[in-house]
Amino acid sequence: MKRCDGRETLIAVNAPPEPCEITFEASHKLPAQVKLLFEDRTAPAAGKRLTLSFKPLEVHVVDLGPAGR
């Protein structure tokens, strides 16, 4: 995770050539919907957790909202 201009951003990549699903846990409660940058969509978050599906070699850049909420 990176913090910039008061916001947290998650940059994640699935490096192997197989699809996968990963659950990330933040240090604070996430918004109910987080924005996937460069994908024109959102993903649901549950409390501090966010689960994303990845195709082989896929990258997701996620705006997690204001830092340290």
RODO-2510 file (C-alpha; in nm, 4 decimals, decimal comma):
residues 69
     n   res          X          Y          Z
     1     m     0,0000     0,0000     0,0000
     2     k     0,1089     0,3540    -0,0742
     3     r    -0,0056     0,6798     0,0825
     4     c    -0,0180     0,9914    -0,1326
     5     d    -0,2040     1,3192    -0,0909
     6     g    -0,3950     1,1817     0,2086
     7     r    -0,5214     0,8687     0,0303
     8     e    -0,4207     0,5026     0,0422
     9     t    -0,3658     0,3073    -0,2771
    10     l    -0,3158    -0,0679    -0,3090
    11     i    -0,1092    -0,1874    -0,6052
    12     a    -0,1290    -0,5642    -0,6505
    13     v    -0,0156    -0,8027    -0,9237
    14     n    -0,0684    -1,1717    -0,9861
    15     a     0,2796    -1,2666    -1,1117
    16     p     0,2200    -1,6406    -1,1748
    17     p     0,0530    -1,7543    -1,4973
    18     e    -0,2489    -1,8957    -1,3057
    19     p    -0,5638    -1,7125    -1,1918
    20     c    -0,6064    -1,6513    -0,8193
    21     e    -0,8236    -1,4843    -0,5566
    22     i    -0,6585    -1,2882    -0,2766
    23     t    -0,8028    -1,1270     0,0363
    24     f    -0,6244    -0,8151     0,1613
    25     e    -0,6690    -0,6807     0,5152
    26     a    -0,6252    -0,3089     0,5834
    27     s    -0,5375    -0,1547     0,9183
    28     h    -0,8673     0,0358     0,9181
    29     k    -1,2258    -0,0060     0,8004
    30     l    -1,2594     0,0341     0,4251
    31     p    -1,5449     0,2051     0,2407
    32     a    -1,8248    -0,0329     0,1384
    33     q    -1,7122     0,0081    -0,2253
    34     v    -1,3548     0,0787    -0,3350
    35     k    -1,2589     0,2131    -0,6757
    36     l    -1,0376     0,0072    -0,9057
    37     l    -0,8390     0,2706    -1,0881
    38     f    -0,7924     0,2376    -1,4651
    39     e    -1,0730    -0,0260    -1,4736
    40     d    -1,3824     0,1971    -1,4490
    41     r    -1,5403    -0,0221    -1,1804
    42     t    -1,5693    -0,0716    -0,8064
    43     a    -1,5339    -0,3729    -0,5783
    44     p    -1,7116    -0,4437    -0,2491
    45     a    -1,5150    -0,4361     0,0751
    46     a    -1,6259    -0,5892     0,4055
    47     g    -1,4931    -0,4108     0,7115
    48     k    -1,1145    -0,4180     0,6818
    49     r    -1,1132    -0,6852     0,4087
    50     l    -1,1088    -0,6678     0,0318
    51     t    -1,1100    -0,9779    -0,1895
    52     l    -0,9975    -0,9483    -0,5510
    53     s    -0,9819    -1,2007    -0,8331
    54     f    -0,6853    -1,1918    -1,0679
    55     k    -0,6330    -1,3331    -1,4139
    56     p    -0,2797    -1,4520    -1,4914
    57     l    -0,0355    -1,1578    -1,4803
    58     e    -0,3182    -0,9123    -1,4016
    59     v    -0,2598    -0,5892    -1,2062
    60     h    -0,5150    -0,4039    -0,9906
    61     v    -0,4670    -0,0501    -0,8580
    62     v    -0,7229     0,0202    -0,5848
    63     d    -0,8141     0,3523    -0,4224
    64     l    -0,8768     0,2535    -0,0591
    65     g    -0,9980     0,6006     0,0398
    66     p    -0,8591     0,8503     0,2912
    67     a    -0,5448     0,7323     0,4730
    68     g    -0,5683     0,6366     0,8395
    69     r    -0,9459     0,6411     0,8657
***
